[in-house]
Each structure stands twice: as C-alpha cells, then as structure tokens.
Amino acid sequence: MARSRIPADWIFEEDAIKNSPSRKAAMNEVDELRLKREGIDIMKQIGHEFGWKVNGATGVACVYFQRFYMLHSIQEFPCPTTALSCMFLAGKSEDTPKKCKDIAQNALKLYSQIFRVNLNRLMDDIMAMERVLLQTIKFDFNIDLPYKYIIMYANDFKQKRGFDATMVSEIVRHAWPLVNDSFFTHLCLAWEPQIIAVSLFWLAIKLRQHEEINQTRWWEEHVAELAEDKMEAICHEVLDYYALMNNSGNGGAPGS
C-alpha cells in the first residue's frame, strides 16, 4: 500500500483490510490470521514475563503490529521478529523500556522452536526491524486504546446512573478480556477505540444478562448514531475468534 493511502487516523476500509499486502502476495485469509495471531501471542506472553499490561505497552505493541501489516506483507517480514520489534518500540514509547537483549532472551527461552538464531543475531534482527517499523508507522506513537473508555462508562453507570457498583464491576471484569482479545482480530484497524469499547461493553452487559442496562440505550450519550447492528458486527469479530480457538482446541473463552 502506498503511503499516500494511509488514513490519517489509521482506520481502514473493509476492502483494504481484506486486500492487505499479504493477501495481495497470494497468502490466504486463514494463514494470514493464524500467523498474525501467533505474533500477537508472542507479544502477550513476553509482555507477561515483563509484567506489562495489555492496556499499556503490550496493547500498543499489538496496534503497531497490526498497522505494520497494512503496508507490508508477512512474506517479506515474518511475524515473529516484527512482534519483538513492536515490543521494543512500544516499551520506549510507553515509558516502560526493555533492553533489546531482554526481549531477545525471553523470545529464545519461550519460543526456541521459532527463533532458531543465536542471541546476538536476534538482537540485530530486532533493531533492524525497528527501523523499518518506525518508517512504516511514520513515527506516530499516539496510540489510543479502548480501556480508558471502559473505565469511563463504568464510572458513568455508578455515579451518574446509580447502577449497583458490584454489578458494574462484574461487567467491567467481563469486558476487559474482550478488549484484550480484540487485538487478535482486525478491529483496531477498522474502528475507533471508543466504538470498540462501547460495543464490547455492550456485549459484556448482554453476556452477564443485565439487559435492563442496554434498554436505556446508554451508548448514545457516548457515540452518536451507532446502530446496534454495527455493535453486533464488531462483537462477532471477537466471538468468531473464540469459536475458532475452541474449534482448534486452544480454548478461547472470555477471561482466558
């Protein structure tokens, strides 16, 4: 994809996502999703080793990763090394820096079957890839994640609407992992963070069987003219991911 076609807000049309550079280079959709999910899993697992939260540096790394593959193909830049470089950059941009050596050592420890090079070579690969990543994302480090909106809605429910605090906390606990797992999908490429947050909070309310809340159409105060069928489509992206994981024997329920 030419740089002139990068949306200013990094929100892409569905056709652009379906015709990513990897797909144009003859990779099928199933393989593209599988390889990208493996890369995101690497970031989440190593991030966990560092004590990073998905609502911080790990989530930012996931967004860098998804954006990168809207301009480059997996065939040219394999996902595992890209994932490590996204972590390296996200650590610095989110003021939780990790040494390249620490990232490489954890990668070799946890994923020795994937990274079949020595430590020095992997460090060189990560730093070289970071330069490509920086050029690709145009040094745009301002990443907005959905989590702050989840907190905002919860506070609104408790303080303004007077809903039971325990019930609202239960909804938040259910919505949080839905947002975590949304990074395994293309949602961050297709929708603004606030719309993702509204939709997954709406889904958490439904899953916890508190329909009386959704009957108030609370989301209209936060996102204008957002139809329920749009929210359903967004939620199905995450639910379809869980179904795929269950069918492959990898679990994949909310809260995992």
Residue pairs with C-beta under 8 A, 6 or more apart in sequence:
1 16
1 21
1 70
1 71
3 71
3 138
5 16
6 70
6 71
6 138
9 192
10 67
10 140
10 189
11 189
11 190
11 191
11 192
12 70
12 189
12 190
14 190
16 70
17 70
17 186
17 189
17 190
18 29
20 32
20 69
20 70
20 73
21 69
21 70
21 71
21 72
21 73
21 76
22 32
22 69
22 73
22 74
22 75
23 29
23 32
24 73
25 73
25 75
25 76
27 73
27 74
27 75
32 74
35 74
35 78
35 79
36 65
36 66
36 69
36 74
36 79
36 184
37 184
38 79
38 80
39 65
39 79
39 80
39 82
39 83
40 62
40 65
40 83
40 183
40 184
42 79
42 80
42 83
42 84
42 107
42 110
42 111
42 114
43 58
43 61
43 62
43 65
43 83
43 86
43 87
44 54
44 58
44 62
45 110
46 84
46 87
46 103
46 106
46 107
46 110
47 53
47 54
47 57
47 58
47 61
47 87
49 106
49 110
50 91
50 96
50 98
50 102
50 106
52 58
52 91
52 96
53 59
54 62
54 179
54 180
54 183
55 145
55 147
55 176
55 179
55 180
56 94
56 96
57 87
57 90
57 91
57 93
57 94
57 96
58 87
58 90
59 143
59 145
59 147
59 180
59 183
60 90
60 93
60 94
60 143
60 145
61 83
61 86
61 87
61 89
61 90
61 91
62 86
62 183
62 188
63 143
63 145
63 183
63 188
64 86
64 89
64 90
64 133
64 137
64 143
65 79
65 82
65 83
65 86
66 183
66 186
66 188
66 189
67 136
67 137
67 189
68 77
68 82
68 86
68 133
68 136
68 137
69 82
70 189
71 136
72 132
72 136
77 129
77 132
80 107
80 111
80 114
80 115
81 115
81 122
81 125
81 126
81 129
82 129
82 133
84 103
84 104
84 107
84 122
84 125
84 126
84 129
85 126
85 127
85 129
85 130
85 132
85 133
86 133
87 98
87 103
88 98
88 100
88 103
88 126
88 127
88 130
89 130
89 133
89 134
91 97
91 98
91 103
93 141
93 143
100 123
100 126
100 127
101 119
101 123
103 126
104 115
104 119
104 122
104 123
104 126
105 119
107 114
107 115
107 122
108 115
108 119
108 122
115 122
117 125
144 192
144 193
145 179
145 193
146 179
146 182
146 193
146 194
146 196
146 197
146 200
147 176
147 179
147 197
149 193
149 194
149 197
149 198
149 201
149 222
150 172
150 175
150 176
150 179
150 197
150 200
150 201
151 172
152 222
153 197
153 198
153 201
153 218
153 222
154 168
154 169
154 171
154 172
156 218
156 221
157 163
157 168
157 171
157 213
157 218
158 165
158 168
161 216
161 218
163 213
167 208
167 210
170 208
171 201
171 204
171 205
171 208
171 210
171 213
172 204
173 255
174 204
174 207
174 208
174 254
174 255
175 197
175 200
175 201
175 203
175 204
177 254
177 255
177 256
178 200
178 203
178 204
178 238
178 254
179 196
179 197
179 200
181 238
181 241
181 242
181 252
181 254
181 256
182 188
182 196
182 200
182 237
182 238
184 241
185 237
185 238
185 240
185 241
186 237
187 196
187 234
187 237
187 238
188 196
191 199
191 234
194 222
194 223
195 223
195 226
195 230
195 234
196 234
198 219
198 222
198 223
198 226
198 231
199 230
199 231
199 234
199 235
200 234
200 235
200 238
201 219
202 214
202 219
202 231
202 235
203 231
203 235
203 238
203 239
205 211
205 213
205 214
206 214
207 254
219 226
219 231
220 226
241 252
242 252
242 253
242 254
243 252
244 252
245 251
245 252
246 252
246 253
